[in-house]
Amino acid sequence: MHTLLQQFLDAAGPAEEDNRLNELIESHARPLIRRVIGSRLRDLPGEADDVSAEAQMELLLWLRRM
């Protein structure tokens, strides 16, 4: 398991959990999501932004449920 994900799962409290989650999303998930969706929807840049935002939200909700 990736170190940042493990740190998120092992967070001592809500503040640390929020910090770890933000780091996961901003540093790793967002760039990867944008790159993958951008390459698949390169002819529809407005749609790519919407789909990327939706994917990030779904990931955030999934991680919160963990």
C-alpha positions in Angstrom: 0.0 0.0 0.0 1.2 3.5 -0.8 2.8 5.3 2.2 0.5 8.3 1.9 -2.6 6.1 1.8 -1.4 4.2 4.8 -0.7 7.5 6.7 -4.2 8.6 5.8 -5.7 5.4 7.2 -3.6 5.6 10.3 -4.3 9.3 11.0 -4.6 10.1 14.7 -7.5 12.5 14.4 -9.7 14.5 12.1 -7.2 17.3 11.5 -4.4 14.9 10.6 -6.8 12.9 8.4 -7.8 16.0 6.5 -4.2 17.0 6.0 -3.3 13.5 4.7 -6.3 13.3 2.5 -5.6 16.8 1.0 -2.0 15.7 0.3 -3.2 12.5 -1.4 -5.7 14.3 -3.6 -3.6 17.3 -4.5 -0.2 15.6 -5.0 -1.2 12.3 -6.5 -4.8 11.8 -7.5 -5.6 15.1 -9.1 -2.7 15.2 -11.5 -3.2 11.5 -12.5 -7.0 11.9 -13.0 -6.5 15.1 -15.1 -3.9 13.4 -17.2 -5.9 10.2 -17.9 -9.2 12.0 -18.5 -7.5 14.8 -20.5 -6.0 12.3 -22.8 -9.2 10.4 -23.4 -11.4 13.6 -23.8 -8.8 15.8 -25.5 -11.3 16.9 -28.1 -13.7 18.0 -25.4 -11.7 20.1 -22.9 -14.8 21.5 -21.1 -16.1 18.0 -20.6 -12.7 16.8 -19.4 -12.8 19.4 -16.6 -16.2 18.3 -15.5 -15.4 14.6 -15.6 -12.1 15.2 -13.7 -14.0 17.0 -11.0 -16.5 14.3 -10.7 -13.8 11.6 -10.5 -12.0 13.5 -7.8 -15.3 13.8 -5.8 -16.0 10.1 -6.1 -12.5 9.3 -5.0 -12.8 11.6 -2.0 -16.1 10.0 -1.0 -14.6 6.5 -1.4 -11.6 7.4 0.8 -13.8 9.0 3.4 -15.8 5.8 3.7 -12.6 3.8 4.4 
